Amino acid sequence: MREATDIVVVLDKSGSMGFTKDDVIGGFNRFLEEQKALPGECSLSLVLFDGECEMRPSVPIRDVAPLTDKTYIPSGMTALLDALGMAINDTGKRLAALDEAQRPNKVLVVVITDGNENSSKEHALETVRNMVNHQQDKYSWQFMFLGANINSFAEAGQLGFSALSTANFDQNKKGIRSMYCGLSAAATSYRKSGRLGEDWRSVVDKGDKQ
């Protein structure tokens, strides 16, 4: 394996995200710019989901296009299980197709959502939980869950995510800004050390205190 990080962001674009669309776009783009500025090899792929799922191919992070109001258009329901299942399947197949020496030694999958699963058709909860556990246990993938308006720890726990990689955020300008700052801190630590670090959740929690 090579010293590199593969980041997969699974980003909710259901109708309820429309109230804070500009903040989501701005926060994601700031996160992207911060990660582009870091040394080290990194690639990023993006899964956007409402009732349907769209996976944008993994490319070197320097080549990832920012979100705009034409590429991020909230609508519809929340097919979270299908989106996470797609992210895991597609990423696993892509990495398996590489020679072992070319595979990145760190994989980070991040779920950002403001609602509970309500419309998946392809994947059931148990199936996705088994997929998460398999990638964590066999390949040491890291999973993060960032949620608003739900019990993120309960939702993430059902999916097999660790409580240490889970956080709630407030769905307002300050909360979304803090969430993306916390995500960037966690991703930066993970790229450098293979660990999310201990401070990123306190950054997310600042959203209701600023």
Secondary structure, 3 states (H helix, E strand, C coil): CEEEEEEEEEEECCHHHHHHHHHHHHHHHHHHHHHHCCCCCEEEEEEEECCCEEEEEEEEHHHCCCCCCCCCCCCCCCCHHHHHHHHHHHHHHHHHCCCHHHCEEEEEEEEEECCCCCCCCCCCHHHHHHHHHHHHHHHCCEEEEEECCCCHHHHHHHHCCCHHHEEECCCCHHHHHHHHHHHHHHHHHHHHHCCCCCCHHHHHHHHHCC
